[in-house]
C-alpha cells in the first residue's frame, strides 16, 4: 500500500503495516499512522513517539467533542452528570498522555538504566490514560444516557482507547 504525499512522490507504508501487526487493533493502527509514514520512516522510536502524539490528539478531540455536547441545551440532569463524570476521566487521560509525550522526549535523551525508568513511566501513564478512557465509557453504560449521544461518545472513546492501546504496544516493543 502507498500513501500519496505529493503528485511526484509516494511513500511506502509497509513499515507501518508490518509494525501494526503487533498491536491489538492493526486496522486502526494503520489508519491512524499512515499519514505520518514519511516522518516515521523505518524508525521504531519515531513510530512509538508518533503513536503517542496521535493518541493524545484523539483523546483531546474526544474531550472537545464531549465539551461541545455538554453545552447543549435540554440535557437532563442525569445526562449532564454522566457527561461531566466522563469529561473528568477524559481530562485525566489527556493529562497522562501529555505526561507520556513529555517523558518520551526524556527517554530519547536517556542512557543506561535511565532508559528503563523513563519507559516505565510512559507505560504507567499510557495505561492510566487507557483506564481513564475505559472508566469514562463504563460511566456511560447507565440508563442516564441513551441513543445517539451515548453512541457518538462511545464510538469516539473506543477509537481513542484503541489508538492508545496501539501506542502502548509500540512502547513495549522498544
N, C-alpha and C positions, 0 to 999 in steps of 0.2 A: 504494500500500500504506500502511496505517496501523498504528501500534503503539498499543495502548490503554494510556494512562498511569493513568487512574482511570475510574471509572464515568461521569464527566461530561466527560472530555476525551480527544481523540485527537490524537496528534502525527504530522504527516506525515513520512515518511522519504524523500521524493522527493529531497532534497538528498543524503542518504547514498547512495541508489541511483544517482543520476547521478554522484556523485563516485567511487563504486566502479568505474565502468566503465573508469577509467584504470589500475586495478590488474590484476595477473596472475590474481588469484583473486576475481572480483567477487562470487560467491555467498557465499564465506567472509567477505568484507568486509562485505556487507550483514548477514549473520547475526551477526557479531561486534560490529557497531556500532549496530544498530537500537535496542537497549535504551537507548542514550545519546543518542537523537535530540533530546530536549529540551535537554540540556546543550550539544550541538553546535550546534543551531540551523542557521544557514546560514553558519557561520564556518569557512573553510578552516583557519585556525590552530588552532581548537578541535578540528576533525576530525583534524588531524595529531597534536596532543597526545594526544587521546583514543585514537587508534590506537596510540600508543606505550605508554600505560597498559595497554591491552588486550593488547598484545604481551608486556609484562612479566608481566602476570598469567598468561597462557597458559604462558609459559616457566617461571614459578615453580611453577605447577600440575603441569606435566610433570616438573619436577625432584622435586617432592614425591612424585608417583606412583612415580617410579623409586627414590627413597629407601625407600619402603614395600616395593617389590619386593626391594630389596637385603637387607632384613631377613628375608625368607622363609627358612625352614629347608629344607635339602635342595638348595640350589643347588650345582651342580657348580662346581669351581674356575674353569673356563673361563667359565662363565656369570657368576660373581661378578666376574671380572676384566673382562669385557666391559661389565658394568653399571657398574663403578667408573670405567672409562675414559669411558664415555658420561656419567656423572654429572659427572665433572670438566669435560667440554666444556659440559654444560648449565649448570654453575655459572659458567663463564666467560661464557657467553651471557647469563645473568641479570645478572651484573655489568655487562656492556656496555650492556644495556638500562637498568639503573639509572642509569648514567652519562648515557645519552641523555636520560632523563626529567629529570635534574638540569640538563643542558645546555640542554634546551628552555626551562626556566624562565629561563635567562640569555638565550637567543635572544629571548624575548618582550620583555625589557627593553633589548635591544641597539639600537644605531643605526649607520647608515653601514656602513663596511666590517666592523665587528664582527659584523653580521648574517651575512655570508658565512662568517666564521670559525667562528661557533657552528654554523651549518647544516652546514658541512663536518665539524666534529667529530661531530655527531649522525649524519650519513650514514656516517662511518667506523665508529662504534661499532655502529650498527644492522647494517651489512654484516658486521662482525666477529661479531656475535651470530648472524646467519644462517649464517656459516661454521661457527661452533661447533655449531649445531644440526645442520647437514649432516654435519659430522665425526662427531658422535655417532651419527647414523643410519647412516652408512657403516660405523662400527665394529661395528654390529650385523649387518652383512651378512657374517657368517662362520659357519662351522658351529657355533661355540660356543653360539649362541642359535638356537633353532628354536621353531616352534609358537606357542602363544597368547601367551607372554611377549614374544617378538620382535614379533609383530603388534600387540600392545597398545601397546608402547613406540613402534614405528614410526609407528603411526597418530597418536599424540599429538604426536610430534616433527614429523611432516609438517604437522599442523594449526598448531602453534606457528610453524613456518617460513613457512607461508602468511600468517599474521597479521602476522608480522614483515616479510615482503616487502611487504605492503599498507601498513604503516606507512612503509616507505622510499619507496614510490611517493607517498604524500601529502606527505612531507617534500620530495621532489623537485619537487612542483608548487607549493610555496610561493614 
